[in-house]
Amino acid sequence: MNSQISAIGVYAPSTIIPNDWFADKIETNNEWIISRTGIKERRFSEPDEFTSDLCIKAVKNLLAENPGINLDGVDFIVVGTTSADQVMPSMATRIQNYFNLPNTGCIDIMAACAGFVYGLVLAKGLIAAGTHKKVLVLGAEALSKFTDFTDRTSCILFGDGAGVALVEPSDKSKIFNCVTGSDGAYGKDLYLSQHASVVNNEEIVANGKIHQNGKVVFKWAVRTMSQKINELLAINHLTLEQLDWVILHSANLRIIEAVASEIGAPLDKMLTSIEFFGNTSSASIPLAWDIATKSGKIKPGNKILLLGFGGGLTYAGVVVEA
Ligand code: UT7
């Protein structure tokens, strides 16, 4: 059974945090943040607004903006997140309960910034297996709740947001071949700790906040994502020219520029959400998709390469048709 993305919805909290917000809290400035990351502003959720709230609002927006779409028959929900309200119950069951969807399988997956694409890969597999017919795939984060605002190398990066895709069977295949992979040796280079204070037998800071070795992750991301884009093109029998768009996880505009240069893609083929939302982890790819759809860039029939990467380190990529 073939599958397609029938609709996309997103939500970002209303509070805009410009770069200058950090100026009296840490030693930084607007020019450094823009030139080193591409970020102009990001959104922070309210103190009583959590990842499940962002998920529900993204699904509501999907319904409001796609009048032909409803949730009748949704039989599986998968949420990619590393910033859940709580580990249990899952964010997926919160959505199931809010929209009163009976007989719906629910899981959250922890694949960091690759979570949304991992969700698409799972949804494609469930539909191909014939076991499920209507899958909601979300990437949603309230990273501001887990940000160490004393660490100037990471706190300026993160933002909050959510995105959802409805995946359904289709006559023609519109979710094509994928790649997934990981390199757990880099576990301590990007982590959000809980109880344990070791990763791979190495000490980490167990304070419930996000920690990142930015330089190491940056280099890994440019090298690995460039390879993976070429691999995705090869397994889908596509040339770069036949692709309309590339949506790489919006971690840093300089990573996206370096990958574009490495694979020989014009920068305007790369769709991003980093400028206005910062690094929203698993939400960054649907947010970029939404911006590009609303600005008239993405059109039905366009071929788009999606590639998420992040903590683990882990990655997942897929080519889809809009
Ligand atoms: O989403 C998951 C995946 N994550 C990523 O892919 C993130 C990858 N890494 C990055 O995006 C970048 O490495 C950062 C944005 C985190 C840092 O950028 P960078 O160009 O690698 O900066 P750097 O760590 O090499 O630091 C350069 C300088 C340092 O000063 P010195 O040692 O040269 O005197 C830093 O202390 O910039 C300094 N610096 C800052 N200055 C002003 C670091 N953070 C700041 C800051 N404001 N916020």
Residues whose N, C-alpha, C, O or C-beta is under 5 A from the ligand:
A	BS01	UT7	E27 T28 N29 W32 R36 T37 C113 R152 T153 I156 G214 K215 V217 F218 A221 A251 N252 N279 F309 G310 G311
